[in-house]
Amino acid sequence: MTPRSGSFWRARVAPLASLILLLSLSVTLAEPGPDGMLRLQMPVKCDLDRDCFIQNFVDRAVGEDAMDFTCGAQTYDGHDGTDFRVPDLAPSRNVDVLAAAPGRVLRVRNRMPDISVLKIGEEAVSGKECGNGVVIDHGGGWQTQYCHLARNSVMVEPGTEVAAGQPIGRIGMSGLSELPHVHFSVSYQGDWIDPFAFGSEPGGCGGGEVLWDFAATWEYETDFIINTGFAADKVTIDDINWGALQGFVFKADAPILLAAGLAGGLSEGTMLTLSLSGPDGEILAEKTVGPLDAPMAQYYIGVGKRRPASGWPEGIYTAVMSLSDGETVREKRFEVER
């Protein structure tokens, strides 16, 4: 089956004023720390780099080029936030989006459908690129914005005071989005900033102040495996985003056994390999793609085997997905029993 490659999608959000409701509030908010910095907690209830991933960072480049805060390629031109993605929107996940700092809700939107912009086109979300979202004011000139939340999942109203870590909605795929994630952005005195490098010079990488509280134990990574699983027919990236690889039951009459994997944050030169083996250890199907000639935000790879004339033998079927740059960078084994 032909793998489908993914380019760097555009999820640029509209200005803060683009959300539906604008309130004028004369209230006293929890001020940032003594140094004037806003300290941020994870805005998603998940284990970073295990069941959620940072897909894109703020674009630090000047002009039409794109560069993240490490001089890496995990961003795209004009991207003004940090994208926290989950493997899919399977009902069993229902991943909460959390307030990254204490503050007061300014604006919300809650009724846009969860559907890939590839299906409906960008004009359908013009002026509402953020999709369902929340804007929180933290005082001292700081605001945070949370975009692409699930329809009818927003749990707060304008004027609500929230604590750091409080659930405010769930990850979805509304607005200008083609994958399950929350686009998290921070503004200071009206300008978008990079919470991994606040105060650093535009066009440079390194330096600046890191505002995240998880940064001390977190490492910037590329070439990660987002999702893997099995299916009884071919699947697309959109199918995977909606949970097509979850809850698979290998039935005796399955016409195909497909092993599928989705990788992200891929570097130039990376190779992807996926193999499928039967209960006796014999390789039933295998595919290698790459080395990639450019960085890629995501890449789907699948290998399959049609049902033998004699039927599927009982036992454990094993798939192995690996990413390498000459040496193995990531590897994941996954199994299903017939």
VEXNUSE-421793 format. One record per residue: x, y, z of N, C-alpha, C in turn. Coordinates in pm, whole numbers, plus 50000, padded with zeros to 5 digits. Atoms other than C-alpha are relative to their C-alpha. Example, Ala and Ser with C-alpha at 12.3 -4.5 7.8 and 13.67 -1.06 7.14 Angstrom:
// VEXNUSE-421793
R      nx      ny      nz     cax     cay     caz      cx      cy      cz
R   50089   49881   50000   51230   49550   50780   50090   50120   50000
R   49918   49881   49994   51367   49894   50714   49923   50109   50073
***
This chain:
// VEXNUSE-421793
R      nx      ny      nz     cax     cay     caz      cx      cy      cz
R   50085   49880   50000   50000   50000   50000   50088   50124   50000
R   49918   49880   50013   50130   50343   49914   49990   50086   50125
R   50005   49914   49883   50229   50551   50217   49959   50141   49963
R   50041   49863   50024   50079   50893   50246   50089   50090   50084
R   49914   49907   49927   50317   51173   50339   49922   50124   50037
R   50069   49880   49956   50211   51479   50529   50094   50119   49998
R   49920   49879   49998   50342   51830   50477   49974   50075   50129
R   50026   49918   49882   50362   52096   50744   49868   50072   49977
R   50132   49942   50019   49997   52189   50782   49997   50139   50060
R   50013   49865   49947   49885   52543   50851   49892   50000   50107
R   50097   49986   49892   49717   52601   51183   50007   50139   50061
R   49986   49865   49947   49787   52968   51218   49864   50050   50047
R   50128   49958   49945   49520   53120   51437   49979   50149   49975
R   50034   49860   50015   49340   53448   51402   50041   50076   50126
R   49968   49922   49881   49417   53736   51641   49905   49968   50115
R   50082   50029   49882   49282   53714   51993   49858   50052   49984
R   50133   49940   50016   48991   53936   51892   49909   49919   49911
R   50083   50076   50093   48868   53674   51646   49906   49904   50069
R   50096   50085   49931   48696   53465   51911   49869   50076   50018
R   50135   49946   50014   48325   53519   51935   49971   50117   50095
R   50052   49906   49902   48277   53716   52253   50113   50081   50060
R   49899   49911   49944   48481   54016   52370   49938   50073   50118
R   50050   49935   49880   48433   54140   52724   50096   50108   50047
R   49917   49901   49934   48560   54452   52892   49988   49976   50149
R   50004   50037   49859   48650   54341   53243   50098   50086   50078
R   49912   49926   49911   48789   54568   53511   50009   49921   50130
R   49987   50089   49886   48904   54303   53754   50146   49991   50038
R   49865   50025   49953   49210   54219   53957   50034   49855   49976
R   49960   50135   50033   49386   53913   53819   50122   49959   50080
R   49878   50050   49936   49652   53691   53969   50119   50045   49917
R   49886   49945   50074   49972   53871   53870   50106   49893   49980
R   49885   50087   50016   50274   53688   53725   50098   50016   50115
R   49905   50004   49890   50572   53619   53949   50073   50131   50019
R   49927   49877   49969   50802   53881   54103   50087   50048   49885
R   49917   49960   50113   51018   53877   53789   49918   50044   49879
R   50087   49959   50109   50716   53963   53574   49972   49894   49897
R   50017   50108   50096   50728   53628   53394   49876   49917   50033
R   50112   50092   49983   50424   53409   53340   50054   49858   49997
R   49953   50138   49993   50504   53055   53452   49889   49906   49956
R   50101   50082   50067   50326   52786   53252   50011   49854   50038
R   50009   50144   49985   50213   52434   53330   49956   49938   49868
R   50048   50070   50118   50134   52168   53070   49853   50035   49975
R   50139   49967   50029   49811   52274   52893   49917   49879   49956
R   50069   50122   50041   49714   51912   52823   50021   49895   50109
R   49990   50106   49900   49639   51626   53063   50050   49872   49934
R   49939   50115   50066   49881   51369   52922   50146   49991   50042
R   49857   50018   49974   50233   51231   52958   50073   50036   49872
R   49933   49949   50117   50447   51428   52718   50102   49902   49947
R   49911   50091   50073   50635   51218   52460   49968   49853   50026
R   50046   50138   49988   50445   50907   52566   49860   49985   49941
R   50134   50005   50060   50077   50967   52494   49954   50135   49946
R   50021   49877   50075   50101   51320   52357   50137   50053   49959
R   49875   49957   50060   50363   51503   52155   49990   50147   49962
R   49996   49865   50056   50471   51854   52063   50030   49985   49852
R   49989   50019   50143   50415   51855   51689   50070   50117   49932
R   49940   49880   50057   50511   52214   51605   50027   50103   50109
R   49963   49891   49910   50682   52501   51786   49978   50134   49930
R   50011   49866   50057   50672   52877   51731   50108   50020   49894
R   49904   49967   50104   50839   52992   51410   50084   50119   50043
R   49908   49895   49955   51146   53196   51508   50067   50073   49884
R   49929   49943   50114   51265   53278   51157   49940   50134   49960
R   50045   49873   50056   51242   53620   50994   49982   49979   49849
R   50024   50019   50143   51085   53623   50648   49925   49871   49974
R   50077   50115   50042   50953   53321   50462   50058   49867   50046
R   49944   50124   49948   51185   53064   50616   49928   49962   50128
R   50060   50047   49875   51083   52860   50919   50107   49933   50084
R   49899   50054   49910   51289   52764   51223   49946   50003   50143
R   50045   49998   49861   51203   52659   51578   50110   50052   50091
R   49908   49936   49906   51380   52773   51894   50134   49931   50012
R   49872   50072   49998   51655   52511   51854   50075   50012   49868
R   49955   49995   50139   51724   52607   51490   49953   49878   49923
R   50053   50118   50065   51533   52288   51406   49884   50033   49908
R   50102   49984   50104   51258   52231   51152   49860   49964   50047
R   50132   50039   49953   50961   52144   51377   49910   50124   50016
R   50089   49885   50007   50756   52446   51274   49972   50027   49853
R   50018   49957   50138   50639   52624   50960   49980   50150   50000
R   49998   49855   50013   50630   52977   50829   49878   50065   50065
R   50105   49924   49936   50428   53207   51051   49931   49933   50116
R   50068   50070   49890   50333   52949   51315   50028   50072   50132
R   49985   49913   49883   50269   53145   51634   49970   49931   50133
R   50030   50069   49874   50202   52875   51894   50074   49869   50010
R   49944   50133   49977   50294   52534   52029   49887   49900   49988
R   50104   50100   50027   50095   52234   51903   50024   49874   50081
R   49997   50123   49921   50030   51956   52155   49898   49905   49937
R   50091   50093   50067   49884   51658   51965   49990   49869   50077
R   50022   50133   49944   49740   51327   52078   49991   49901   49884
R   50001   50097   50110   49745   51000   51877   49872   50000   49918
R   50127   50002   50073   49375   51017   51789   49890   50053   50090
R   50118   49953   49927   49027   51121   51897   49907   49885   50036
R   50081   50113   49956   48909   50775   52001   49924   50039   50127
R   50081   49960   49884   48625   50811   52256   50065   49967   50133
R   49937   50040   49873   48836   50634   52519   50102   50102   50049
R   49897   49905   49958   49085   50920   52524   49939   50123   50069
R   50061   49880   49942   48883   51242   52577   50101   50080   50082
R   49888   49936   49931   49201   51431   52662   49964   50145   50037
R   50033   49865   49952   49146   51742   52875   50106   50101   49960
R   49914   49883   50014   49292   52080   52787   49993   50076   50132
R   49991   49941   49868   49409   52259   53102   50046   50146   49993
R   49948   49864   49987   49460   52622   53200   50147   49992   50038
R   49857   50008   49976   49836   52674   53188   50045   50088   50116
R   49969   49910   49889   49827   52945   53458   49868   50056   50053
R   50124   49943   49947   49569   53106   53687   49963   50129   49927
R   50043   49878   50067   49359   53381   53536   49850   50006   49989
R   50144   49984   50021   49017   53487   53414   49970   49986   49851
R   50038   50026   50139   48844   53370   53096   49944   50128   49938
R   50050   49884   50073   48789   53646   52841   49901   49961   49892
R   50083   50033   50116   48640   53474   52536   49997   49849   49982
R   50013   50142   50031   48516   53133   52430   49924   49982   49869
R   50083   50048   50110   48379   52954   52124   49986   49850   50021
R   50025   50138   49955   48221   52610   52157   49921   49914   49903
R   50098   50075   50079   47999   52502   51866   50047   49963   49860
R   49954   50037   50134   48219   52447   51561   50023   49849   49992
R   49985   50146   50012   48232   52089   51427   50146   49958   49997
R   49868   50061   50009   48534   51863   51456   50010   49930   49865
R   49984   50058   50133   48631   51798   51096   50127   50056   49938
R   49876   49957   50063   48956   51812   50903   49974   50109   49898
R   50015   49892   50097   48999   52132   50706   50029   49950   49859
R   49977   50058   50132   49118   51911   50420   49868   49958   49935
R   50129   50041   50052   48756   51799   50383   49908   50117   49968
R   50096   49891   50016   48578   52133   50411   50062   50124   49935
R   49934   49885   50060   48838   52380   50282   50018   50115   50097
R   49968   49891   49908   48990   52685   50447   49894   50109   50002
R   50102   49895   50002   48712   52920   50335   49889   49972   50101
R   50108   50035   49908   48469   52729   50557   50030   50046   50143
R   49964   49958   49864   48661   52840   50868   50063   50139   50000
R   49943   49866   50008   48766   53186   50751   49946   50089   50112
R   50038   49917   49886   48764   53423   51049   49979   49923   50128
R   50019   50085   49882   48724   53129   51285   50106   49888   50000
R   49894   50099   50015   49058   52954   51227   50033   49929   50131
R   49972   50060   49870   49101   52892   51599   49904   49886   50032
R   50100   50100   49966   48791   52675   51598   49942   50027   50138
R   50046   49984   49862   48647   52613   51943   50120   50033   50087
R   49883   49956   49926   48871   52793   52185   49967   50080   50123
R   50008   49923   49875   48936   52981   52506   50117   50097   50003
R   49895   49902   49973   49132   53298   52581   49995   50034   50148
R   49990   49971   49857   49251   53357   52938   50095   50117   50022
R   49916   49887   49961   49388   53682   53080   50066   49968   50134
R   49925   50034   49878   49660   53635   53343   50055   50123   50071
R   49950   49879   49939   49729   53999   53428   50141   50032   49953
R   49864   49960   50034   50049   54193   53371   50027   50002   49851
R   49981   49998   50144   49989   54198   52996   50008   49863   49936
R   49988   50137   50051   49987   53819   52960   49864   49939   49970
R   50119   50077   50034   49721   53613   52782   50043   49868   49936
R   49979   50127   50068   49701   53252   52666   49874   49965   49920
R   50111   50039   50088   49485   53107   52387   50012   49850   49971
R   50008   50145   50017   49373   52743   52337   49905   49974   49885
R   50080   50012   50123   49248   52646   51989   49978   49855   49960
R   50036   50128   50062   49089   52352   51801   49940   49901   50100
R   50061   50088   49901   48900   52217   52103   49879   49927   49940
R   50113   50081   50047   48627   51955   52062   49869   50078   50014
R   50131   49933   49998   48276   52073   51987   49926   49971   50131
R   50077   50007   49876   48069   52143   52301   50080   49946   50118
R   49918   50050   49889   48364   52051   52524   50046   50110   50094
R   49951   49890   49917   48445   52398   52661   49923   50004   50131
R   50058   50014   49867   48383   52392   53036   49992   50131   50076
R   49995   49872   49930   48421   52762   53122   49924   50105   49920
R   50071   49889   50062   48239   53087   53046   50082   50128   50018
R   49933   49872   49978   48366   53443   53002   49974   50052   50141
R   50008   49954   49862   48437   53587   53345   50038   49896   50103
R   49963   50107   49907   48521   53248   53500   50145   50015   50044
R   49863   50004   49949   48827   53251   53724   50046   49855   50001
R   49950   50136   50010   49043   52944   53663   50134   49989   50072
R   49873   50030   49936   49330   52784   53849   50091   49929   49900
R   49906   50073   50084   49644   52647   53687   49970   49851   50010
R   50030   50143   50003   49577   52288   53580   49853   49966   49996
R   50145   50025   50004   49198   52329   53576   49957   49965   49859
R   50051   50032   50133   49023   52154   53282   49911   50112   49947
R   50081   49896   50063   48875   52406   53038   49932   49950   49873
R   50057   50057   50121   48786   52180   52744   50071   49870   49967
R   49934   50123   50044   48902   51876   52545   50062   50019   49862
R   49935   49994   50131   49134   51829   52250   49902   49954   49893
R   50084   50034   50114   48949   51823   51919   50072   50025   49870
R   49944   49975   50133   49000   51909   51553   49915   50103   49928
R   50085   49898   50058   48787   52218   51494   50083   50113   49941
R   49931   49887   50059   48877   52521   51287   50100   49959   49893
R   49897   50026   50101   49187   52531   51067   50096   49895   50052
R   49923   50111   49944   49316   52190   51170   49973   49874   49920
R   50019   50130   50066   49370   51849   51017   50054   49886   50085
R   49953   50104   49910   49488   51655   51322   49953   50033   50141
R   50048   49975   49863   49385   51614   51689   50107   50067   50086
R   49900   49928   49920   49570   51878   51889   49938   50126   50058
R   50033   49866   49955   49549   52199   52085   50115   50091   49959
R   49903   49896   50036   49725   52501   51941   50001   50098   50117
R   49987   49917   49880   49850   52683   52251   50092   50118   49968
R   49919   49882   50028   49973   53039   52214   49998   50096   50119
R   49982   49906   49889   50095   53307   52453   50026   50137   49941
R   49970   49862   50041   50084   53683   52406   50041   50081   50122
R   49955   49908   49895   50262   53948   52609   49991   50142   49945
R   50023   49862   50042   50150   54309   52578   49959   50008   49853
R   50058   49999   50133   49968   54221   52257   50080   49930   49892
R   49917   50068   50099   50250   54032   52082   50013   49852   50034
R   49978   50143   49979   50278   53657   52032   50146   49977   50037
R   49863   50028   49957   50585   53516   52209   50022   49849   49999
R   49964   50141   49995   50769   53184   52220   50028   49962   50146
R   49977   50034   49859   50735   53027   52570   50124   49915   50024
R   49873   50069   49985   51052   52826   52502   50118   50096   49991
R   49888   49907   50020   51257   53140   52433   49951   50144   50011
R   50055   49866   49984   51083   53451   52568   50114   50101   50012
R   49902   49894   49994   51286   53763   52506   50119   49983   49909
R   49887   50020   50091   51529   53611   52257   49978   50080   49872
R   50008   49919   50120   51607   53798   51938   49928   49925   49887
R   50063   50064   50116   51382   53726   51635   50106   49956   49899
R   49907   50050   50098   51560   53515   51378   50115   49921   50060
R   49894   50076   49935   51789   53356   51636   49945   49878   50070
R   50042   50116   49923   51780   53031   51825   50093   49986   50119
R   49925   50001   49875   51894   52961   52178   49977   50130   50074
R   50017   49880   49920   51874   53209   52463   49855   50024   50035
R   50134   49968   49955   51572   53373   52612   49962   49924   50125
R   50051   50060   49877   51363   53266   52909   49900   49890   49967
R   50095   50109   50016   51186   52930   52922   49891   50015   50106
R   50110   49976   49907   50842   52976   53079   49934   49872   50049
R   50065   50126   49964   50740   52608   53100   50059   49940   50127
R   49950   50064   49879   50761   52430   53435   50051   49859   49974
R   49953   50136   50029   50823   52092   53265   50135   49997   49929
R   49881   49995   50084   51132   52212   53076   50122   49936   50066
R   49882   50054   49931   51377   52095   53344   50015   49850   49979
R   49994   50146   50016   51288   51729   53282   49963   49955   49859
R   50043   50031   50136   51193   51747   52914   50114   50022   49904
R   49899   49985   50103   51414   51700   52610   49935   50018   49864
R   50045   49979   50138   51354   51831   52260   50033   49875   49920
R   49979   50122   50075   51307   51529   52036   49941   50012   49860
R   50055   50015   50134   51257   51456   51669   49977   49852   49975
R   50017   50139   50043   51152   51137   51490   49932   49915   50107
R   50075   50075   49899   50881   51004   51720   49884   49925   49935
R   50111   50082   50049   50613   50738   51669   49874   50043   50072
R   50122   49943   49944   50266   50882   51722   49895   49894   50028
R   50110   50095   49988   50029   50592   51667   50031   49875   49919
R   49985   50126   50071   50036   50226   51567   49879   49912   50029
R   50108   50093   49975   49784   49947   51534   49968   49919   49876
R   50041   50091   50107   49600   49702   51310   49861   50038   49950
R   50132   49981   50059   49301   49717   51078   49975   49886   49902
R   50038   50105   50094   49111   49481   50849   49980   50053   49859
R   50007   49938   50132   49121   49721   50555   50095   50119   50000
R   49911   49885   50007   49326   50014   50432   49942   50116   50080
R   50042   49884   49924   49314   50331   50642   50077   50122   49951
R   49935   49873   50032   49400   50697   50586   50043   50067   50130
R   49961   49924   49881   49558   50948   50822   49876   50052   50072
R   50122   49951   49937   49211   51092   50882   49931   49888   50078
R   50056   50114   49927   49084   50745   50978   50074   49979   50132
R   49919   50019   49880   49372   50712   51223   49970   50108   50102
R   50031   49890   49909   49297   51055   51369   49870   49977   50076
R   50128   50026   49935   48946   50933   51450   49997   49867   50075
R   49994   50118   49914   49063   50615   51623   49986   49868   49929
R   50021   50124   50076   49053   50356   51344   50092   49886   50043
R   49906   50105   49958   49349   50169   51497   49972   49951   50142
R   50031   50038   49862   49187   50136   51840   49893   49891   50003
R   50103   50100   49977   48990   49835   51960   49986   49897   49891
R   50008   50097   50109   49073   49614   51662   49988   49858   50053
R   50016   50142   49968   48953   49254   51691   50029   49921   49872
R   49957   50077   50116   49123   49008   51454   49906   49881   49981
R   50098   50106   50025   48837   48795   51316   50050   49904   49893
R   49955   50104   50092   48882   48474   51122   49972   50034   49855
R   50036   49967   50138   48713   48621   50814   50055   50134   49954
R   49941   49872   50040   48920   48943   50803   50064   49987   49862
R   49944   50013   50135   49002   49001   50433   50147   50039   49992
R   49863   49950   49998   49327   49180   50516   50042   50019   50145
R   49942   49956   49874   49552   49220   50815   50099   50111   49966
R   49916   49883   50026   49701   49568   50796   50066   50045   50128
R   49928   49934   49892   49971   49697   51029   50030   50143   49955
R   49988   49860   50040   49984   50077   51028   50073   50078   50108
R   49930   49914   49906   50201   50342   51187   50003   50143   49950
R   49993   49857   50030   50207   50721   51201   50115   50059   50081
R   49884   49939   49935   50532   50903   51279   49995   50150   49982
R   50001   49855   50006   50595   51271   51343   50135   50061   50030
R   49877   49927   49972   50865   51535   51372   50120   49942   49928
R   49897   50077   50069   51069   51359   51107   50108   50091   49942
R   49885   49925   50046   51416   51478   51015   50036   49961   49857
R   49944   50034   50130   51573   51494   50672   50097   49883   50016
R   49912   50116   49994   51747   51162   50609   49945   49883   50078
R   50059   50108   49921   51520   50956   50835   49942   49893   49908
R   50061   50113   50069   51415   50609   50716   49896   49937   50090
R   50108   50064   49926   51091   50439   50821   49985   49857   49950
R   50018   50141   50035   51050   50061   50829   49886   49943   50082
R   50109   50069   49932   50741   49856   50914   49993   49858   49947
R   50009   50140   50038   50725   49477   50914   49886   49933   50075
R   50108   50078   49942   50445   49228   50985   50038   49854   49994
R   49962   50141   49993   50518   48872   51102   49884   49916   50052
R   50102   50092   49957   50294   48571   51151   50038   49927   50127
R   49976   50072   49874   50268   48336   51452   50129   49917   49998
R   49878   50081   50007   50562   48128   51324   50125   50085   49983
R   49887   49911   50015   50786   48435   51295   50032   50037   49857
R   49975   49968   50140   50774   48443   50915   49951   50142   49969
R   50040   49865   50039   50767   48798   50775   49897   49991   49887
R   50108   50002   50097   50438   48841   50590   50004   50120   49907
R   49991   49878   50081   50498   49195   50466   50099   50094   50066
R   49901   49905   49947   50763   49463   50503   50016   50115   49903
R   49981   49882   50084   50822   49813   50374   50099   50094   50067
R   49910   49895   49955   51096   50074   50404   49984   50120   49908
R   50006   49876   50079   51064   50436   50290   50110   50093   50049
R   49893   49909   49965   51330   50704   50283   50132   49955   49940
R   49998   49887   49906   51571   50843   50348   49922   50121   49948
R   50080   49885   50037   51344   51146   50350   50090   50112   49949
R   49917   49894   50057   51471   51433   50139   49971   50136   50062
R   50030   49875   49929   51323   51699   50371   49931   49964   50131
R   50074   50025   49876   51185   51727   50726   49850   49989   49969
R   50143   50016   50020   50822   51617   50753   49929   50000   50135
R   50077   49992   49877   50558   51689   51015   49945   49864   50040
R   50053   50132   49971   50406   51343   50984   50011   49912   49875
R   49991   50094   50111   50425   51031   50769   49927   49872   50040
R   50074   50124   49977   50191   50733   50742   50065   49888   49921
R   49949   50118   50068   50320   50387   50656   49914   49880   50040
R   50081   50118   49972   50122   50064   50626   50046   49882   49917
R   49972   50123   50073   50188   49704   50526   49889   49901   50031
R   50111   50092   49978   49931   49431   50479   50018   49866   49932
R   50002   50135   50055   49867   49068   50398   49855   49959   49981
R   50136   50050   50024   49554   48926   50234   49982   49864   50066
R   50030   50126   49934   49381   48633   50400   50041   49883   49911
R   49962   50117   50080   49539   48306   50285   49877   49915   49966
R   50110   50087   50042   49317   48056   50105   49960   49904   50111
R   50027   50093   49891   49347   47829   50407   49955   50071   50128
R   50042   49923   49883   49250   48108   50646   50119   50046   50083
R   49896   49947   49913   49444   48290   50915   50036   49898   50108
R   49960   50088   49890   49646   48059   51144   49980   50071   50135
R   50014   49942   49867   49576   48114   51513   50138   50030   50058
R   49874   49965   49934   49844   48282   51723   50019   50150   50005
R   49966   49860   49984   50018   48614   51777   50066   50052   49873
R   49942   49931   50116   50088   48845   51483   50070   50126   50053
R   49916   49894   49945   50365   49097   51547   50042   50097   49892
R   49950   49895   50089   50448   49427   51380   50109   50078   50072
R   49891   49920   49946   50764   49630   51430   50017   50123   49912
R   49976   49874   50072   50795   49997   51331   50126   50063   50055
R   49876   49938   49956   51133   50166   51340   50030   50123   49916
R   49950   49879   50065   51275   50506   51254   50151   50001   50019
R   49854   50006   49989   51646   50532   51180   50064   50107   49913
R   49916   49911   50080   51915   50764   51050   50134   49931   49972
R   49882   50084   50010   52159   50481   50992   50009   49909   50120
R   50017   50076   49876   52112   50368   51350   49856   50020   50046
R   50140   49991   49956   51774   50298   51509   49982   50116   50097
R   50033   49887   49914   51628   50614   51661   49881   49965   50090
R   50117   50043   49925   51288   50477   51766   49956   49865   49947
R   50057   50128   50043   51130   50132   51757   49882   49967   50089
R   50117   50041   49924   50790   50003   51860   49948   49869   49945
R   50061   50128   50034   50653   49648   51861   49855   50001   50046
R   50141   50010   49961   50279   49586   51865   49944   49870   49944
R   50046   50134   50031   50082   49265   51852   49847   49991   49999
R   50142   50032   49997   49738   49122   51786   49988   49847   49995
R   50019   50144   49995   49605   48772   51853   49880   49960   49916
R   50111   50059   50077   49390   48568   51619   49959   49870   50068
***
